[in-house]
Amino acid sequence: MNPAVEISQTKELDLPPELEVVNMTKQFGQLIALDQVSLTLKPGTFHALLGENGAGKSTLVKCVMGFYQPTSGEVRFNQQVQTIASPRDAQRHGIGMVYQHFTSVPAMTVAENLVLCRYESAALIDWKAEYEVLNAFMETAPFKLPLSAIVAQLAAGEKQKLEILKQLYLKSKILILDEPTSVLTPGEADEVLGLIRQEVVAGHLSVLLISHKFREVTAFVDEITVLRKGKFAGSGSVKDLTIADMAEMMMGEKRDPQKVEKTVHPDPTPVLQIQEIHANKDNGLEAISGVNLTVNSGEIVGIAGISGNGQRELVEVLAGQRIATAGQVLVNGEVYRASRREMFKHRVFVLPEEPLKNACVPQMSVAENLALRTFDRSPQAKGWMLLFKPIREAAQRLIKIFKIKTPSPETPVSNLSGGNVQRTVLARELSSDHINLLIAANPCFGLDFAAVDYIHSEILETRNRGVAVLLVSEDLDELLKLSDRILVISEGKFAYESPIATADFAAIGRSMAGH
Ligand SMILES: Nc1ncnc2c1ncn2[C@@H]1O[C@H](COP(=O)(O)OP(=O)(O)OP(=O)(O)O)[C@@H](O)[C@H]1O
């Protein structure tokens, strides 16, 4: 069709503009993160951007959003070249982005967050008029949220809906979603993506979705573009492709998942004992109401639950990031308060959620982050003096073993892709020979399937060495695959417990839903 005719039809239907990324390259120093990549987001389509961790997906969308200026290449709207100087500029072009992590202000209401997201918000706000507009907007929005609710008290699914509502409120016509469902349960994810898809089918939106979940791609997406090591690796219509085709585009060649058999430990001993623990949420309300749990050596105990049911606070108590209001924790039979000294003595290691925020010092280098547990001991320290050569050598070794993609050990860890930050934390926490108890919270959050496979086999291997593992996860498949025993946490209490061999999937689902 003649492009001019196509543009005029697009305008008539008020479809989003066609977005083209043409031969885009982005270089960070020596590293070419994006190499001559092109992509077309057709009006009113749901397009997924796929690729392994570090493939360049975030770099591409950050160039489109004006966070980064590409080294070369261009962005076109309806065949017109446009320079996008900043995210504000992107918003002017009707492009909005929803991130993996929430960006709303937790202490403010839904209404305040919606008004705040407008760049041109006036210094004086006429709340009466704003509420009228917001109420009218909510009437037509695909998701409803109470305008007066405080964001901190919303469940993860609702917070993510708010992120999307903000973009609809800003009248974005092109929505870029960077792993928007990582923090959601499968049910919440399907609901959110399903509602977005309805907007796409109605021609109100075009969506570019970064995802690692093939299930979501096959259920909701029309077209894919695949990146591999910064380069274009393929594209096509989802209806014409199998999951194996997409996986092959991502990985280059077929790789078999690593298999680790579970070894039987004849004499398990209690390593972690949680006794009548109570703890509060940040807002002072009770998050955990008297939970009891024992994790034995050579055992993986999985905790399932919809986010917001106390699992985060429980992990924080065990990691020394939150004080229990009652009860006690024993490790190896001794009272344990999760100080750095006790963690070292009892050999407790933690893989927390959001590792960049909770387990790294973002502005410090990869090498320094890898040394956070060892920098004050020989061979990395002599008395008060840090010895940088052994720190760097240890980092180089771990970078190699754990295949961390980083330009150098000196690169700030915050410059790495999400998957490589997780690998850095994993390398630090699992590389010790002396590990006795591992506490892992959503360890595969946001990782591609090869990395997930790798982390699963590392956790299983750790268990097989006799380590006690507490695995808190929102991914039921992960729990069913790895756990020896599974519990469900609901409203701060354990609502279900079973050895994995006899676990009842329907009962787990009901307990998660609070029935
Ligand atoms: N600001 C930066 N400075 C230096 N290197 C960077 C920067 N941002 C990204 N990189 C590097 O560019 C490469 C591509 O990273 P990018 O975050 O785009 O990958 P990704 O496909 O989004 O990965 P993930 O799925 O893990 O989020 C990685 O090797 C990363 O370490």
The ligand as an SDF file (V2000), in Angstrom:
LIG
                    3D

 31 33  0  0  0  0  0  0  0  0999 V2000
   25.0870    2.1540   31.2770 N   0  0  0  0  0  0  0  0  0  0  0  0
   25.8200    1.1140   30.8670 C   0  0  0  0  0  0  0  0  0  0  0  0
   27.1740    1.1580   30.8940 N   0  0  0  0  0  0  0  0  0  0  0  0
   27.9250    0.1090   30.4750 C   0  0  0  0  0  0  0  0  0  0  0  0
   27.4000   -1.0550   30.0130 N   0  0  0  0  0  0  0  0  0  0  0  0
   26.0710   -1.1580   29.9630 C   0  0  0  0  0  0  0  0  0  0  0  0
   25.2040   -0.0860   30.3940 C   0  0  0  0  0  0  0  0  0  0  0  0
   23.9210   -0.4980   30.2320 N   0  0  0  0  0  0  0  0  0  0  0  0
   23.9750   -1.7560   29.7330 C   0  0  0  0  0  0  0  0  0  0  0  0
   25.2620   -2.1490   29.5760 N   0  0  0  0  0  0  0  0  0  0  0  0
   25.7210   -3.4410   29.0160 C   0  0  0  0  0  0  0  0  0  0  0  0
   25.0870   -3.6110   27.7690 O   0  0  0  0  0  0  0  0  0  0  0  0
   24.7280   -4.9850   27.5640 C   0  0  0  0  0  0  0  0  0  0  0  0
   23.2550   -5.0780   27.2440 C   0  0  0  0  0  0  0  0  0  0  0  0
   22.5330   -4.8070   28.4510 O   0  0  0  0  0  0  0  0  0  0  0  0
   20.9550   -4.6830   28.5180 P   0  0  0  0  0  0  0  0  0  0  0  0
   20.6010   -4.2260   29.9020 O   0  0  0  0  0  0  0  0  0  0  0  0
   20.4560   -3.8870   27.3810 O   0  0  0  0  0  0  0  0  0  0  0  0
   20.5040   -6.2220   28.3320 O   0  0  0  0  0  0  0  0  0  0  0  0
   19.0770   -6.8990   28.4640 P   0  0  0  0  0  0  0  0  0  0  0  0
   18.8630   -7.6940   27.2160 O   0  0  0  0  0  0  0  0  0  0  0  0
   18.0540   -5.8780   28.8130 O   0  0  0  0  0  0  0  0  0  0  0  0
   19.3200   -7.9020   29.6920 O   0  0  0  0  0  0  0  0  0  0  0  0
   18.3640   -8.3940   30.9330 P   0  0  0  0  0  0  0  0  0  0  0  0
   17.3860   -9.3630   30.3530 O   0  0  0  0  0  0  0  0  0  0  0  0
   19.3490   -9.0810   31.8440 O   0  0  0  0  0  0  0  0  0  0  0  0
   17.7570   -7.1600   31.5380 O   0  0  0  0  0  0  0  0  0  0  0  0
   25.1410   -5.7320   28.8250 C   0  0  0  0  0  0  0  0  0  0  0  0
   26.3840   -6.3600   28.5790 O   0  0  0  0  0  0  0  0  0  0  0  0
   25.2770   -4.6430   29.8630 C   0  0  0  0  0  0  0  0  0  0  0  0
   26.2350   -5.0050   30.8520 O   0  0  0  0  0  0  0  0  0  0  0  0
  1  2  1  0
  2  3  1  0
  2  7  2  0
  3  4  2  0
  4  5  1  0
  5  6  2  0
  6  7  1  0
  6 10  1  0
  7  8  1  0
  8  9  2  0
  9 10  1  0
 10 11  1  0
 11 12  1  0
 11 30  1  0
 12 13  1  0
 13 14  1  0
 13 28  1  0
 14 15  1  0
 15 16  1  0
 16 17  2  0
 16 18  1  0
 16 19  1  0
 19 20  1  0
 20 21  2  0
 20 22  1  0
 20 23  1  0
 23 24  1  0
 24 25  2  0
 24 26  1  0
 24 27  1  0
 28 29  1  0
 28 30  1  0
 30 31  1  0
M  END
$$$$
